[in-house]
């Protein structure tokens, strides 16, 4: 009986997504040619891997391997590159995560590819082709569509194992379900976007500072009134930019008090913009604390009261002349 052909790995590295797809389809065709879909076999080990007969001391390597991988909260898989798909392996966690039994998952050599989310498939094509062709480890995060339509995020790490003569032998990998982590990341992103939208739509000036008084962010109103962009001021101390000389020491003392005692307080101060224009602002300052109770950020909210103060002064002068 002729031996099964090994996969040909002497192909050039993919230069496009279409070429990567062609490579994967070629590999799939070889797998199908090597072995028709059958019930997946158990992992096989050499008889020399088993302990001496009658010793009863340790289970053989297959039993130890299966016991280990079936307790890991992840999907472990193995694909031989010189054999048929009947000798591939996927751990039983695949059913709990994606709704397919081990047999269903393995009986179709392209099921894994077909279940990849369309938005991640092009990237996965290239990454998987590079693994097959170059043997470089694959580390990727991508989405898979479960049987019931759920989207499951996987962090996958796979390596090519070679024989002693350097020829590709099998792909061994593990995929962790990181759906909850990705959902948390998305929630935080949406929360940040919501906060950003609020910051950028209010008319008041908002300056976000670190505990040392360095500027982290300005909202749009602050950028418009002071003519400073975020790039102009990020990382610089607020009193270097916005505080007039005669108020510098008072401003720094107030900031130090805020950082240590952490009360919210209000004050008025004259500030200069990038173009040298001097304006008067009423500030409300407060602190944000981290989980340990330390100051994480200082939020300064300012309202431009230059015109109102000018009118107030004009009224006072008018009254004095009357």
KOLKOLLUM-30581 format. One record per residue (C-alpha): x, y, z; residue number from 1. Coordinates in Angstrom, 3 decimals. Layout:
<pt xx="X" yy="Y" zz="Z" k="NUM"/>
...
This chain:
<pt xx="0.000" yy="0.000" zz="0.000" k="1"/>
<pt xx="1.596" yy="3.305" zz="-1.025" k="2"/>
<pt xx="2.473" yy="5.700" zz="1.756" k="3"/>
<pt xx="0.459" yy="8.889" zz="2.123" k="4"/>
<pt xx="2.066" yy="11.938" zz="0.551" k="5"/>
<pt xx="3.479" yy="14.497" zz="2.940" k="6"/>
<pt xx="2.479" yy="18.135" zz="2.535" k="7"/>
<pt xx="4.691" yy="20.242" zz="0.296" k="8"/>
<pt xx="6.122" yy="23.166" zz="2.294" k="9"/>
<pt xx="8.450" yy="24.481" zz="-0.386" k="10"/>
<pt xx="6.109" yy="27.278" zz="-1.449" k="11"/>
<pt xx="6.936" yy="30.986" zz="-1.417" k="12"/>
<pt xx="5.609" yy="33.075" zz="1.414" k="13"/>
<pt xx="2.157" yy="34.562" zz="0.680" k="14"/>
<pt xx="2.203" yy="38.007" zz="-0.888" k="15"/>
<pt xx="-1.532" yy="38.632" zz="-0.759" k="16"/>
<pt xx="-4.703" yy="37.449" zz="0.890" k="17"/>
<pt xx="-5.784" yy="35.661" zz="-2.291" k="18"/>
<pt xx="-2.521" yy="33.733" zz="-2.399" k="19"/>
<pt xx="-2.872" yy="32.834" zz="1.268" k="20"/>
<pt xx="-6.367" yy="31.508" zz="0.627" k="21"/>
<pt xx="-5.082" yy="29.462" zz="-2.310" k="22"/>
<pt xx="-2.380" yy="27.949" zz="-0.099" k="23"/>
<pt xx="-4.886" yy="26.970" zz="2.591" k="24"/>
<pt xx="-7.227" yy="25.429" zz="0.043" k="25"/>
<pt xx="-4.307" yy="23.413" zz="-1.352" k="26"/>
<pt xx="-3.457" yy="22.153" zz="2.112" k="27"/>
<pt xx="-7.076" yy="21.212" zz="2.679" k="28"/>
<pt xx="-7.167" yy="19.260" zz="-0.577" k="29"/>
<pt xx="-4.104" yy="17.295" zz="0.471" k="30"/>
<pt xx="-5.671" yy="16.491" zz="3.834" k="31"/>
<pt xx="-8.820" yy="15.247" zz="2.148" k="32"/>
<pt xx="-6.768" yy="13.178" zz="-0.271" k="33"/>
<pt xx="-4.780" yy="11.624" zz="2.536" k="34"/>
<pt xx="-7.789" yy="10.391" zz="4.440" k="35"/>
<pt xx="-11.552" yy="10.473" zz="3.907" k="36"/>
<pt xx="-13.649" yy="11.701" zz="6.813" k="37"/>
<pt xx="-13.912" yy="8.966" zz="9.422" k="38"/>
<pt xx="-14.451" yy="8.799" zz="13.126" k="39"/>
<pt xx="-11.435" yy="10.476" zz="14.754" k="40"/>
<pt xx="-8.997" yy="7.988" zz="16.207" k="41"/>
<pt xx="-7.498" yy="8.209" zz="19.638" k="42"/>
<pt xx="-4.088" yy="9.739" zz="19.922" k="43"/>
<pt xx="-1.516" yy="7.063" zz="19.165" k="44"/>
<pt xx="1.786" yy="6.534" zz="20.972" k="45"/>
<pt xx="4.578" yy="4.073" zz="20.391" k="46"/>
<pt xx="4.575" yy="0.933" zz="22.477" k="47"/>
<pt xx="7.941" yy="2.017" zz="23.829" k="48"/>
<pt xx="6.192" yy="4.981" zz="25.455" k="49"/>
<pt xx="4.226" yy="2.693" zz="27.775" k="50"/>
<pt xx="5.539" yy="1.497" zz="31.161" k="51"/>
<pt xx="6.614" yy="-2.151" zz="31.550" k="52"/>
<pt xx="3.761" yy="-4.634" zz="31.530" k="53"/>
<pt xx="2.368" yy="-5.318" zz="34.963" k="54"/>
<pt xx="4.119" yy="-2.387" zz="36.608" k="55"/>
<pt xx="0.876" yy="-0.438" zz="37.116" k="56"/>
<pt xx="2.989" yy="2.477" zz="38.299" k="57"/>
<pt xx="2.125" yy="5.123" zz="35.710" k="58"/>
<pt xx="-0.406" yy="5.429" zz="32.921" k="59"/>
<pt xx="1.036" yy="5.532" zz="29.416" k="60"/>
<pt xx="1.813" yy="8.815" zz="27.720" k="61"/>
<pt xx="-1.470" yy="8.935" zz="25.840" k="62"/>
<pt xx="-3.501" yy="8.640" zz="29.023" k="63"/>
<pt xx="-1.377" yy="11.250" zz="30.775" k="64"/>
<pt xx="-1.654" yy="13.639" zz="27.844" k="65"/>
<pt xx="-5.416" yy="13.225" zz="27.529" k="66"/>
<pt xx="-5.911" yy="13.640" zz="31.286" k="67"/>
<pt xx="-3.916" yy="16.849" zz="31.184" k="68"/>
<pt xx="-5.500" yy="18.498" zz="28.150" k="69"/>
<pt xx="-9.034" yy="17.562" zz="29.127" k="70"/>
<pt xx="-8.650" yy="19.474" zz="32.397" k="71"/>
<pt xx="-7.228" yy="22.623" zz="30.824" k="72"/>
<pt xx="-9.900" yy="25.345" zz="30.351" k="73"/>
<pt xx="-8.940" yy="25.712" zz="26.705" k="74"/>
<pt xx="-9.121" yy="23.903" zz="23.374" k="75"/>
<pt xx="-5.999" yy="21.874" zz="22.603" k="76"/>
<pt xx="-5.510" yy="20.653" zz="19.055" k="77"/>
<pt xx="-3.025" yy="18.634" zz="17.035" k="78"/>
<pt xx="-2.861" yy="18.223" zz="13.256" k="79"/>
<pt xx="-0.427" yy="15.779" zz="11.683" k="80"/>
<pt xx="1.022" yy="17.052" zz="8.423" k="81"/>
<pt xx="2.050" yy="13.687" zz="6.962" k="82"/>
<pt xx="-1.065" yy="11.696" zz="7.842" k="83"/>
<pt xx="-4.799" yy="11.833" zz="7.326" k="84"/>
<pt xx="-7.339" yy="13.823" zz="9.273" k="85"/>
<pt xx="-8.437" yy="10.691" zz="11.123" k="86"/>
<pt xx="-5.337" yy="11.089" zz="13.261" k="87"/>
<pt xx="-5.963" yy="14.743" zz="14.112" k="88"/>
<pt xx="-7.010" yy="15.642" zz="17.645" k="89"/>
<pt xx="-9.072" yy="18.314" zz="19.353" k="90"/>
<pt xx="-9.876" yy="18.317" zz="23.050" k="91"/>
<pt xx="-13.499" yy="17.868" zz="24.192" k="92"/>
<pt xx="-13.766" yy="21.488" zz="25.358" k="93"/>
<pt xx="-14.594" yy="22.331" zz="21.749" k="94"/>
<pt xx="-18.176" yy="21.178" zz="22.331" k="95"/>
<pt xx="-18.766" yy="23.368" zz="25.392" k="96"/>
<pt xx="-17.325" yy="26.419" zz="23.657" k="97"/>
<pt xx="-18.605" yy="26.081" zz="20.100" k="98"/>
<pt xx="-21.330" yy="23.442" zz="20.214" k="99"/>
<pt xx="-19.603" yy="20.885" zz="17.952" k="100"/>
<pt xx="-18.552" yy="17.461" zz="19.175" k="101"/>
<pt xx="-14.987" yy="16.286" zz="18.702" k="102"/>
<pt xx="-16.092" yy="14.029" zz="15.857" k="103"/>
<pt xx="-18.083" yy="16.780" zz="14.122" k="104"/>
<pt xx="-15.180" yy="19.194" zz="14.393" k="105"/>
<pt xx="-12.623" yy="16.749" zz="13.004" k="106"/>
<pt xx="-14.630" yy="15.032" zz="10.298" k="107"/>
<pt xx="-14.527" yy="18.208" zz="8.175" k="108"/>
<pt xx="-10.956" yy="19.482" zz="7.703" k="109"/>
<pt xx="-12.105" yy="23.019" zz="6.877" k="110"/>
<pt xx="-14.732" yy="23.437" zz="9.569" k="111"/>
<pt xx="-12.362" yy="25.598" zz="11.636" k="112"/>
<pt xx="-11.804" yy="27.849" zz="8.639" k="113"/>
<pt xx="-15.498" yy="28.145" zz="7.806" k="114"/>
<pt xx="-16.388" yy="29.123" zz="11.382" k="115"/>
<pt xx="-13.904" yy="31.989" zz="11.564" k="116"/>
<pt xx="-15.676" yy="35.340" zz="11.688" k="117"/>
<pt xx="-15.726" yy="37.014" zz="8.241" k="118"/>
<pt xx="-14.134" yy="40.106" zz="9.726" k="119"/>
<pt xx="-11.068" yy="38.125" zz="10.843" k="120"/>
<pt xx="-10.817" yy="35.603" zz="8.013" k="121"/>
<pt xx="-8.508" yy="37.584" zz="5.715" k="122"/>
<pt xx="-5.994" yy="38.173" zz="8.507" k="123"/>
<pt xx="-6.236" yy="34.551" zz="9.636" k="124"/>
<pt xx="-5.590" yy="33.346" zz="6.088" k="125"/>
<pt xx="-2.226" yy="35.083" zz="6.028" k="126"/>
<pt xx="-1.245" yy="34.120" zz="9.575" k="127"/>
<pt xx="-2.125" yy="30.451" zz="9.095" k="128"/>
<pt xx="-0.366" yy="30.282" zz="5.731" k="129"/>
<pt xx="2.771" yy="31.756" zz="7.274" k="130"/>
<pt xx="2.664" yy="29.099" zz="10.002" k="131"/>
<pt xx="2.377" yy="26.292" zz="7.455" k="132"/>
<pt xx="5.015" yy="27.690" zz="5.154" k="133"/>
<pt xx="7.627" yy="29.157" zz="7.458" k="134"/>
<pt xx="7.072" yy="27.192" zz="10.628" k="135"/>
<pt xx="7.094" yy="30.398" zz="12.694" k="136"/>
<pt xx="4.848" yy="30.251" zz="15.804" k="137"/>
<pt xx="1.364" yy="31.665" zz="15.409" k="138"/>
<pt xx="-0.092" yy="33.940" zz="18.081" k="139"/>
<pt xx="-3.377" yy="35.539" zz="17.207" k="140"/>
<pt xx="-6.705" yy="36.726" zz="18.592" k="141"/>
<pt xx="-9.726" yy="36.135" zz="16.401" k="142"/>
<pt xx="-13.458" yy="35.436" zz="16.485" k="143"/>
<pt xx="-15.187" yy="32.136" zz="15.789" k="144"/>
<pt xx="-18.909" yy="31.642" zz="15.137" k="145"/>
<pt xx="-20.371" yy="28.959" zz="17.415" k="146"/>
<pt xx="-23.045" yy="26.528" zz="16.267" k="147"/>
<pt xx="-25.781" yy="28.649" zz="17.845" k="148"/>
<pt xx="-24.479" yy="31.853" zz="16.266" k="149"/>
<pt xx="-22.611" yy="33.193" zz="19.291" k="150"/>
<pt xx="-19.337" yy="34.985" zz="18.652" k="151"/>
<pt xx="-16.487" yy="33.482" zz="20.683" k="152"/>
<pt xx="-13.146" yy="35.252" zz="20.937" k="153"/>
<pt xx="-10.083" yy="32.984" zz="20.993" k="154"/>
<pt xx="-6.470" yy="33.696" zz="21.813" k="155"/>
<pt xx="-4.648" yy="31.044" zz="19.805" k="156"/>
<pt xx="-1.030" yy="29.946" zz="20.027" k="157"/>
<pt xx="0.223" yy="27.249" zz="17.670" k="158"/>
<pt xx="3.609" yy="25.811" zz="16.838" k="159"/>
<pt xx="4.950" yy="23.520" zz="14.143" k="160"/>
<pt xx="6.787" yy="20.480" zz="15.509" k="161"/>
<pt xx="9.470" yy="19.012" zz="13.258" k="162"/>
<pt xx="11.033" yy="15.585" zz="13.042" k="163"/>
<pt xx="14.688" yy="14.986" zz="13.828" k="164"/>
<pt xx="15.515" yy="15.487" zz="10.150" k="165"/>
<pt xx="13.836" yy="18.915" zz="10.133" k="166"/>
<pt xx="10.740" yy="17.882" zz="8.188" k="167"/>
<pt xx="7.367" yy="19.241" zz="9.377" k="168"/>
<pt xx="5.598" yy="16.688" zz="11.567" k="169"/>
<pt xx="2.512" yy="18.208" zz="13.172" k="170"/>
<pt xx="0.903" yy="21.448" zz="14.322" k="171"/>
<pt xx="0.210" yy="21.645" zz="18.038" k="172"/>
<pt xx="-1.706" yy="24.492" zz="19.580" k="173"/>
<pt xx="-4.016" yy="25.778" zz="22.271" k="174"/>
<pt xx="-6.896" yy="28.263" zz="22.070" k="175"/>
<pt xx="-8.185" yy="30.121" zz="25.116" k="176"/>
<pt xx="-11.656" yy="31.629" zz="25.316" k="177"/>
<pt xx="-11.084" yy="35.363" zz="25.888" k="178"/>
<pt xx="-14.644" yy="36.467" zz="25.094" k="179"/>
<pt xx="-15.251" yy="37.951" zz="28.538" k="180"/>
<pt xx="-11.993" yy="39.889" zz="28.363" k="181"/>
<pt xx="-12.830" yy="41.282" zz="24.911" k="182"/>
<pt xx="-16.320" yy="42.227" zz="26.067" k="183"/>
<pt xx="-14.812" yy="44.068" zz="29.039" k="184"/>
<pt xx="-12.382" yy="45.846" zz="26.718" k="185"/>
<pt xx="-15.282" yy="46.863" zz="24.475" k="186"/>
<pt xx="-17.289" yy="48.129" zz="27.442" k="187"/>
<pt xx="-14.325" yy="50.205" zz="28.632" k="188"/>
<pt xx="-13.822" yy="51.540" zz="25.115" k="189"/>
<pt xx="-17.469" yy="52.549" zz="24.896" k="190"/>
<pt xx="-17.225" yy="54.158" zz="28.326" k="191"/>
<pt xx="-14.137" yy="56.110" zz="27.246" k="192"/>
<pt xx="-15.866" yy="57.164" zz="24.037" k="193"/>
<pt xx="-18.905" yy="58.301" zz="26.024" k="194"/>
<pt xx="-16.731" yy="60.297" zz="28.424" k="195"/>
<pt xx="-14.834" yy="61.798" zz="25.501" k="196"/>
<pt xx="-18.076" yy="62.830" zz="23.844" k="197"/>
<pt xx="-19.166" yy="64.617" zz="27.011" k="198"/>
<pt xx="-15.809" yy="66.335" zz="27.450" k="199"/>
<pt xx="-15.764" yy="67.542" zz="23.871" k="200"/>
<pt xx="-19.347" yy="68.843" zz="23.727" k="201"/>
<pt xx="-19.540" yy="70.891" zz="26.925" k="202"/>
<pt xx="-18.806" yy="74.607" zz="26.623" k="203"/>
<pt xx="-16.723" yy="74.722" zz="29.805" k="204"/>
<pt xx="-12.970" yy="74.257" zz="29.736" k="205"/>
<pt xx="-11.844" yy="70.871" zz="31.054" k="206"/>
<pt xx="-8.228" yy="70.058" zz="31.816" k="207"/>
<pt xx="-7.211" yy="66.570" zz="32.976" k="208"/>
<pt xx="-3.992" yy="66.476" zz="35.029" k="209"/>
<pt xx="-1.856" yy="63.739" zz="36.535" k="210"/>
<pt xx="-1.086" yy="63.896" zz="40.305" k="211"/>
<pt xx="2.039" yy="66.012" zz="39.640" k="212"/>
<pt xx="0.119" yy="68.628" zz="37.688" k="213"/>
<pt xx="1.148" yy="67.561" zz="34.187" k="214"/>
<pt xx="-1.496" yy="67.952" zz="31.514" k="215"/>
<pt xx="-3.022" yy="64.720" zz="30.235" k="216"/>
<pt xx="-5.829" yy="66.122" zz="28.135" k="217"/>
<pt xx="-7.691" yy="69.246" zz="27.097" k="218"/>
<pt xx="-11.218" yy="69.225" zz="25.794" k="219"/>
<pt xx="-12.137" yy="71.005" zz="22.570" k="220"/>
<pt xx="-13.459" yy="74.107" zz="24.285" k="221"/>
<pt xx="-10.157" yy="74.557" zz="26.089" k="222"/>
<pt xx="-8.203" yy="74.057" zz="22.872" k="223"/>
<pt xx="-10.390" yy="76.610" zz="21.082" k="224"/>
<pt xx="-10.127" yy="79.328" zz="23.733" k="225"/>
<pt xx="-6.413" yy="78.917" zz="24.554" k="226"/>
<pt xx="-5.299" yy="78.031" zz="20.987" k="227"/>
<pt xx="-3.288" yy="75.132" zz="22.424" k="228"/>
<pt xx="-3.646" yy="71.642" zz="20.959" k="229"/>
<pt xx="-3.265" yy="68.485" zz="23.039" k="230"/>
<pt xx="0.086" yy="67.892" zz="21.329" k="231"/>
<pt xx="1.260" yy="71.359" zz="22.399" k="232"/>
<pt xx="0.658" yy="70.827" zz="26.102" k="233"/>
<pt xx="0.571" yy="67.110" zz="26.885" k="234"/>
<pt xx="3.048" yy="66.268" zz="29.637" k="235"/>
<pt xx="3.740" yy="69.902" zz="30.564" k="236"/>
<pt xx="2.874" yy="71.412" zz="33.941" k="237"/>
<pt xx="-0.321" yy="73.441" zz="33.841" k="238"/>
<pt xx="1.261" yy="76.424" zz="35.613" k="239"/>
<pt xx="3.935" yy="76.657" zz="32.910" k="240"/>
<pt xx="1.275" yy="77.476" zz="30.339" k="241"/>
<pt xx="-1.878" yy="78.980" zz="31.732" k="242"/>
<pt xx="-0.884" yy="80.846" zz="34.890" k="243"/>
<pt xx="0.200" yy="84.481" zz="34.788" k="244"/>
<pt xx="3.448" yy="85.294" zz="36.582" k="245"/>
<pt xx="1.950" yy="87.177" zz="39.524" k="246"/>
<pt xx="-0.343" yy="84.240" zz="40.369" k="247"/>
<pt xx="2.138" yy="81.407" zz="39.844" k="248"/>
<pt xx="3.083" yy="80.737" zz="43.488" k="249"/>
<pt xx="-0.525" yy="80.952" zz="44.698" k="250"/>
<pt xx="-1.634" yy="78.561" zz="41.982" k="251"/>
<pt xx="1.081" yy="76.001" zz="42.789" k="252"/>
<pt xx="0.274" yy="76.180" zz="46.511" k="253"/>
<pt xx="-3.413" yy="75.561" zz="45.804" k="254"/>
<pt xx="-2.537" yy="72.633" zz="43.579" k="255"/>
<pt xx="-0.308" yy="71.092" zz="46.243" k="256"/>
<pt xx="-3.075" yy="71.425" zz="48.801" k="257"/>
<pt xx="-5.535" yy="69.784" zz="46.422" k="258"/>
<pt xx="-3.183" yy="66.830" zz="45.810" k="259"/>
<pt xx="-2.597" yy="66.202" zz="49.526" k="260"/>
<pt xx="-5.897" yy="66.978" zz="51.220" k="261"/>
<pt xx="-8.044" yy="66.200" zz="48.156" k="262"/>
<pt xx="-10.927" yy="68.582" zz="48.718" k="263"/>
<pt xx="-12.849" yy="69.928" zz="45.774" k="264"/>
<pt xx="-12.406" yy="73.686" zz="45.643" k="265"/>
<pt xx="-13.214" yy="76.710" zz="43.505" k="266"/>
<pt xx="-10.978" yy="79.596" zz="42.575" k="267"/>
<pt xx="-10.468" yy="82.329" zz="40.024" k="268"/>
<pt xx="-7.256" yy="82.853" zz="38.101" k="269"/>
<pt xx="-6.009" yy="84.768" zz="35.113" k="270"/>
<pt xx="-4.619" yy="82.595" zz="32.326" k="271"/>
<pt xx="-2.802" yy="83.278" zz="29.097" k="272"/>
<pt xx="-3.385" yy="81.491" zz="25.818" k="273"/>
<pt xx="-0.873" yy="80.483" zz="23.196" k="274"/>
<pt xx="-1.291" yy="83.837" zz="21.453" k="275"/>
<pt xx="-0.645" yy="85.726" zz="24.692" k="276"/>
<pt xx="-4.273" yy="86.697" zz="25.232" k="277"/>
<pt xx="-5.089" yy="87.055" zz="28.934" k="278"/>
<pt xx="-8.463" yy="85.867" zz="30.201" k="279"/>
<pt xx="-10.047" yy="85.257" zz="33.588" k="280"/>
<pt xx="-11.484" yy="81.866" zz="34.522" k="281"/>
<pt xx="-13.508" yy="80.511" zz="37.417" k="282"/>
<pt xx="-12.198" yy="77.024" zz="38.178" k="283"/>
<pt xx="-13.748" yy="74.072" zz="39.954" k="284"/>
<pt xx="-11.209" yy="71.398" zz="40.792" k="285"/>
<pt xx="-11.615" yy="67.866" zz="42.058" k="286"/>
<pt xx="-9.664" yy="64.609" zz="42.205" k="287"/>
<pt xx="-10.269" yy="61.076" zz="40.947" k="288"/>
<pt xx="-8.945" yy="58.298" zz="43.166" k="289"/>
<pt xx="-7.790" yy="54.814" zz="42.207" k="290"/>
<pt xx="-8.816" yy="51.593" zz="43.951" k="291"/>
<pt xx="-6.198" yy="52.163" zz="46.686" k="292"/>
<pt xx="-7.397" yy="55.685" zz="47.418" k="293"/>
<pt xx="-4.483" yy="57.442" zz="45.733" k="294"/>
<pt xx="-4.927" yy="60.454" zz="43.472" k="295"/>
<pt xx="-5.094" yy="59.202" zz="39.898" k="296"/>
<pt xx="-6.204" yy="62.333" zz="38.045" k="297"/>
<pt xx="-7.155" yy="65.909" zz="38.833" k="298"/>
<pt xx="-10.021" yy="67.406" zz="36.871" k="299"/>
<pt xx="-10.085" yy="71.185" zz="36.481" k="300"/>
<pt xx="-13.259" yy="72.663" zz="35.012" k="301"/>
<pt xx="-13.107" yy="76.303" zz="34.008" k="302"/>
<pt xx="-15.630" yy="78.897" zz="32.891" k="303"/>
<pt xx="-14.471" yy="82.003" zz="31.052" k="304"/>
<pt xx="-15.672" yy="84.958" zz="33.134" k="305"/>
<pt xx="-13.601" yy="87.619" zz="31.376" k="306"/>
<pt xx="-16.580" yy="89.410" zz="29.827" k="307"/>
<pt xx="-18.776" yy="89.171" zz="32.903" k="308"/>
<pt xx="-15.987" yy="90.640" zz="35.041" k="309"/>
<pt xx="-15.507" yy="93.406" zz="32.496" k="310"/>
<pt xx="-19.207" yy="94.240" zz="32.580" k="311"/>
<pt xx="-19.211" yy="94.076" zz="36.372" k="312"/>
<pt xx="-16.313" yy="96.520" zz="36.500" k="313"/>
<pt xx="-18.022" yy="98.798" zz="34.000" k="314"/>
<pt xx="-21.195" yy="98.866" zz="36.123" k="315"/>
<pt xx="-19.200" yy="99.678" zz="39.232" k="316"/>
<pt xx="-17.451" yy="102.541" zz="37.492" k="317"/>
<pt xx="-20.772" yy="103.833" zz="36.114" k="318"/>
<pt xx="-22.335" yy="103.723" zz="39.552" k="319"/>
<pt xx="-19.378" yy="105.582" zz="41.045" k="320"/>
<pt xx="-19.776" yy="108.409" zz="38.512" k="321"/>
<pt xx="-23.522" yy="108.732" zz="39.042" k="322"/>
